[in-house]
């Protein structure tokens, strides 16, 4: 079994300081970043390999585990830059110590039974370090979605709400590895992530419509790994119906009942509006049912336009 030599990938010596590792990573990441090499498939693959390597060597705890794995491996001359890990070889070599001293079995103590090298790399580093020829796909930030209900009037005037958002965050105890000194992290139970709840105050603008989506950037769940990214919170607004008014964009619609005698002889009708004020509407003699009257500028106020109110006689 083999895994990549991350030191070679990062172009540093295995004795390099963490600061030197970081400097080399930044230099290489800048050089092979997809934005600097549009359409260059080779550069894209190199960039992924660099990030994979830094995810391990750039973290002191992961680096120590990785170095121990390398120590008990053997250089494979047929695959330059790789190391072979043979379970029998590990079983037959004790921990480093005085010559002739009986040493404990590193295979059993360090890894336990049921050895599977790909599982070890995944458990220790949060990645699959085995060479499969496949691509290491960066994980997409996780958005958190939810709904919020507001009244018809609040949609017209604007509103504020405090919402509780449940997020998934990288475990602060194990930094997303799921491991604590080769044991399962007790904080996250080996998952590498924890669930948290955050209260957020949001302001809904005046005139917000039913189905409107409000995106709060960077307040969603966090992807695992060294180069973790935060998703967004997406809130869908649900506007409750009104017993009298309907709305389309900036315009308001309602109905008013008038008796036949009033339609024939004409009458005056007091019509309620959005803000509680009543407007007197003149109904001329001979008006028919289904006629629509317009109350100019009594609709929803937007920055670019003022809507109207339309009254249908029924």
C-alpha positions as CSV (number, residue, x, y, z in Angstrom):
1,X,0.0,0.0,0.0
2,X,1.2,3.5,-0.8
3,X,0.4,7.1,0.0
4,X,1.7,10.3,-1.3
5,X,4.8,12.0,0.0
6,X,3.3,15.3,1.2
7,X,6.7,16.9,1.9
8,X,7.7,16.4,-1.8
9,X,4.3,17.8,-2.9
10,X,4.9,20.9,-0.8
11,X,8.6,21.1,-1.9
12,X,9.9,21.2,1.6
13,X,12.3,19.0,3.6
14,X,10.7,16.7,6.2
15,X,12.5,18.7,8.9
16,X,11.1,22.1,7.7
17,X,9.5,24.3,10.3
18,X,5.7,24.9,10.3
19,X,6.4,28.5,9.2
20,X,8.5,27.2,6.2
21,X,5.7,24.7,5.3
22,X,3.2,27.5,5.4
23,X,5.4,29.8,3.2
24,X,5.9,27.1,0.6
25,X,2.2,26.2,0.6
26,X,1.2,29.9,0.0
27,X,3.8,30.2,-2.8
28,X,2.6,27.0,-4.5
29,X,-1.1,27.7,-4.0
30,X,-0.7,31.1,-5.6
31,X,1.2,29.6,-8.5
32,X,-1.2,26.8,-9.3
33,X,-4.5,28.4,-8.3
34,X,-7.2,27.8,-10.9
35,X,-7.9,31.6,-11.2
36,X,-4.3,32.0,-12.3
37,X,-4.5,29.1,-14.7
38,X,-7.9,29.1,-16.3
39,X,-8.6,25.9,-18.2
40,X,-5.3,24.3,-17.2
41,X,-6.2,20.8,-16.0
42,X,-2.7,20.0,-14.8
43,X,-2.5,23.1,-12.7
44,X,-5.9,22.3,-11.2
45,X,-4.8,18.8,-10.2
46,X,-1.6,20.2,-8.8
47,X,-3.5,22.7,-6.7
48,X,-5.7,19.9,-5.2
49,X,-2.6,17.9,-4.3
50,X,-1.0,20.9,-2.6
51,X,-4.2,21.5,-0.5
52,X,-4.4,17.9,0.4
53,X,-0.8,17.8,1.5
54,X,-1.1,21.1,3.5
55,X,-4.2,19.8,5.2
56,X,-1.9,17.2,6.9
57,X,1.6,18.7,7.1
58,X,0.3,22.2,7.9
59,X,-1.3,20.9,11.1
60,X,1.2,20.0,13.8
61,X,-0.9,17.2,15.3
62,X,-1.7,15.6,12.0
63,X,1.9,16.0,10.9
64,X,3.2,14.0,13.9
65,X,0.9,11.1,13.1
66,X,1.9,11.3,9.4
67,X,5.6,11.2,10.3
68,X,5.1,8.1,12.4
69,X,3.4,6.4,9.4
70,X,6.3,7.4,7.2
71,X,8.8,6.1,9.7
72,X,7.4,2.6,9.6
73,X,7.2,2.6,5.9
74,X,9.8,1.7,3.3
75,X,10.7,3.7,0.2
76,X,9.4,2.1,-3.0
77,X,12.0,2.6,-5.8
78,X,9.4,1.7,-8.4
79,X,7.1,4.6,-7.4
80,X,9.2,7.7,-6.9
81,X,7.9,9.8,-4.0
82,X,5.8,7.0,-2.5
83,X,6.1,4.7,0.5
84,X,5.1,1.0,0.8
85,X,3.3,-0.1,4.0
86,X,3.3,-3.9,4.5
87,X,1.5,-5.1,7.6
88,X,4.0,-8.0,8.0
89,X,6.9,-5.5,7.8
90,X,5.2,-3.4,10.5
91,X,4.6,-6.5,12.7
92,X,8.2,-7.5,12.5
93,X,9.7,-4.1,13.5
94,X,9.4,-2.8,17.1
95,X,9.4,0.7,18.3
96,X,12.9,2.4,18.1
97,X,15.0,1.6,21.1
98,X,18.2,-0.1,22.4
99,X,19.6,-2.9,20.3
100,X,18.4,-6.3,21.5
101,X,15.6,-4.9,23.7
102,X,12.2,-6.4,23.3
103,X,10.0,-3.8,21.9
104,X,6.2,-3.7,21.7
105,X,4.4,-4.3,18.5
106,X,3.8,-0.8,16.8
107,X,1.3,-2.3,14.5
108,X,-0.9,-3.4,17.3
109,X,-0.3,-0.5,19.7
110,X,-0.4,2.3,17.2
111,X,-3.2,1.1,14.9
112,X,-5.0,-1.7,16.7
113,X,-6.2,-4.8,14.9
114,X,-8.1,-4.9,11.6
115,X,-5.5,-2.8,9.8
116,X,-6.7,-1.0,6.7
117,X,-4.3,1.7,5.6
118,X,-6.9,3.7,3.7
119,X,-9.1,3.7,6.8
120,X,-6.2,5.0,8.9
121,X,-5.5,7.9,6.6
122,X,-9.2,8.7,6.5
123,X,-9.6,8.5,10.3
124,X,-6.4,10.4,11.1
125,X,-6.4,13.1,8.5
126,X,-10.0,13.3,7.3
127,X,-9.0,12.4,3.7
128,X,-8.4,9.4,1.6
129,X,-4.7,9.4,1.2
130,X,-4.6,6.3,-1.0
131,X,-3.7,6.9,-4.6
132,X,-6.7,5.9,-6.7
133,X,-6.1,8.1,-9.7
134,X,-9.4,9.9,-8.8
135,X,-9.8,13.6,-8.0
136,X,-10.0,15.1,-4.6
137,X,-13.2,17.2,-4.8
138,X,-13.4,20.3,-2.6
139,X,-16.6,20.2,-0.5
140,X,-19.3,22.7,-1.3
141,X,-20.2,25.1,1.6
142,X,-23.4,24.0,3.4
143,X,-26.2,26.4,3.2
144,X,-28.8,26.5,6.0
145,X,-32.4,27.0,4.9
146,X,-35.5,28.0,6.8
147,X,-38.8,29.9,6.6
148,X,-40.2,32.9,8.4
149,X,-43.8,34.0,8.6
150,X,-44.9,37.6,8.8
151,X,-48.2,39.3,8.6
152,X,-49.6,41.1,5.6
153,X,-49.1,44.4,7.3
154,X,-45.5,43.6,8.3
155,X,-44.7,42.8,4.7
156,X,-45.9,46.3,3.8
157,X,-44.2,48.3,6.5
158,X,-41.1,46.1,7.1
159,X,-40.3,44.0,10.2
160,X,-37.5,42.6,12.4
161,X,-37.1,39.1,13.7
162,X,-34.7,37.2,15.9
163,X,-34.2,33.7,14.5
164,X,-32.2,30.7,15.8
165,X,-30.1,29.0,13.2
166,X,-28.7,25.5,13.8
167,X,-25.3,25.2,12.2
168,X,-22.7,22.5,11.8
169,X,-19.2,23.8,12.8
170,X,-15.8,22.2,12.7
171,X,-15.0,20.7,16.0
172,X,-12.7,23.1,18.0
173,X,-11.3,20.3,20.0
174,X,-9.9,18.1,17.2
175,X,-10.0,20.8,14.4
176,X,-12.2,18.7,12.3
177,X,-10.1,15.5,12.3
178,X,-12.4,13.5,14.6
179,X,-9.2,12.3,16.4
180,X,-7.5,13.3,19.6
181,X,-4.0,11.7,20.0
182,X,-5.1,8.7,17.9
183,X,-8.2,8.2,19.9
184,X,-11.7,9.3,19.0
185,X,-12.5,12.9,19.8
186,X,-14.8,13.0,22.8
187,X,-16.2,16.4,21.9
188,X,-17.6,15.4,18.5
189,X,-17.5,11.6,18.9
190,X,-15.3,11.2,15.9
191,X,-17.5,13.1,13.5
192,X,-15.1,16.1,13.2
193,X,-18.0,18.5,13.5
194,X,-20.4,19.8,16.2
195,X,-23.9,21.2,16.0
196,X,-24.4,24.7,17.4
197,X,-27.3,27.2,17.6
198,X,-26.8,30.9,16.8
199,X,-29.3,33.7,17.2
200,X,-29.5,36.2,14.3
201,X,-31.4,39.4,14.1
202,X,-32.7,40.1,10.6
203,X,-34.4,43.1,9.2
204,X,-37.0,42.6,6.5
205,X,-37.4,45.6,4.2
206,X,-40.7,47.3,3.6
207,X,-42.6,45.9,0.7
208,X,-41.1,42.4,0.9
209,X,-43.2,39.8,-1.0
210,X,-44.3,36.3,-0.3
211,X,-41.6,33.8,-1.4
212,X,-38.8,36.4,-1.2
213,X,-35.5,34.8,-0.2
214,X,-33.1,36.6,2.1
215,X,-29.5,35.3,1.9
216,X,-27.2,35.9,4.9
217,X,-23.7,35.2,3.7
218,X,-21.2,33.3,5.8
219,X,-23.7,32.4,8.5
220,X,-24.4,28.8,7.4
221,X,-22.6,25.6,8.2
222,X,-18.8,25.1,7.9
223,X,-17.1,22.6,5.6
224,X,-14.5,20.4,7.2
225,X,-10.8,20.5,6.4
226,X,-8.0,23.1,6.6
227,X,-9.4,25.4,3.9
228,X,-12.9,25.3,5.4
229,X,-15.6,27.6,4.0
230,X,-18.8,28.8,5.5
231,X,-22.2,28.5,3.7
232,X,-25.0,30.9,3.8
233,X,-28.3,31.1,5.6
234,X,-31.3,31.3,3.2
235,X,-34.5,32.5,4.7
236,X,-37.7,32.2,2.6
237,X,-40.4,34.8,3.6
238,X,-44.0,33.6,3.9
239,X,-46.6,36.4,4.0
240,X,-49.9,35.6,5.7
241,X,-53.0,36.4,3.8
242,X,-55.3,39.4,4.7
243,X,-59.0,39.1,5.1
244,X,-59.7,42.2,2.9
245,X,-56.6,43.1,0.8
246,X,-54.7,41.2,-1.9
247,X,-51.4,42.3,-3.3
248,X,-49.6,42.1,-6.6
249,X,-46.2,43.9,-6.6
250,X,-46.8,47.4,-5.4
251,X,-50.6,47.4,-6.1
252,X,-53.3,46.5,-3.6
253,X,-56.7,45.0,-4.6
254,X,-59.9,44.8,-2.6
255,X,-63.6,44.4,-3.1
256,X,-66.5,46.6,-2.0
257,X,-70.2,45.6,-1.8
258,X,-72.8,48.1,-3.1
259,X,-76.5,47.5,-3.2
260,X,-78.4,47.6,-6.5
261,X,-80.2,50.8,-5.5
262,X,-76.9,52.5,-4.7
263,X,-75.6,51.5,-8.2
264,X,-78.6,52.8,-10.0
265,X,-78.9,56.1,-8.2
266,X,-75.2,56.6,-7.2
267,X,-73.7,56.7,-3.8
268,X,-70.6,57.5,-1.8
269,X,-68.6,54.6,-0.2
270,X,-65.9,54.7,2.5
271,X,-63.1,52.3,1.6
272,X,-60.4,51.2,4.1
273,X,-56.8,51.5,3.0
274,X,-53.5,49.9,4.0
275,X,-52.6,52.2,6.8
276,X,-56.0,52.3,8.5
277,X,-57.2,55.5,6.8
278,X,-60.6,55.4,5.1
279,X,-61.1,57.1,1.7
280,X,-64.5,58.3,0.4
281,X,-65.1,56.8,-3.0
282,X,-67.8,58.3,-5.3
283,X,-69.9,55.7,-7.1
284,X,-71.7,57.3,-10.1
285,X,-75.3,56.5,-11.0
286,X,-75.5,53.6,-13.4
287,X,-72.3,51.9,-12.2
288,X,-72.3,48.1,-12.9
289,X,-71.0,45.3,-10.7
290,X,-67.4,44.4,-11.6
291,X,-66.4,48.0,-12.2
292,X,-62.9,48.7,-10.8
293,X,-62.0,52.1,-9.3
294,X,-58.4,53.2,-8.8
295,X,-57.2,55.0,-5.7
296,X,-53.9,56.6,-6.8
297,X,-50.9,56.3,-4.5
298,X,-52.7,54.2,-1.9
299,X,-50.6,51.1,-2.6
300,X,-47.3,49.9,-1.4
301,X,-44.5,52.4,-1.1
302,X,-41.3,51.4,-2.9
303,X,-38.1,53.5,-3.4
304,X,-38.8,53.7,-7.1
305,X,-42.6,53.8,-7.3
306,X,-45.7,54.2,-5.3
307,X,-48.4,51.6,-5.9
308,X,-52.1,52.1,-6.2
309,X,-55.2,50.6,-4.6
310,X,-57.9,49.1,-6.9
311,X,-61.4,48.6,-5.6
312,X,-63.8,46.2,-7.4
313,X,-67.5,46.7,-7.0
314,X,-69.4,43.5,-6.2
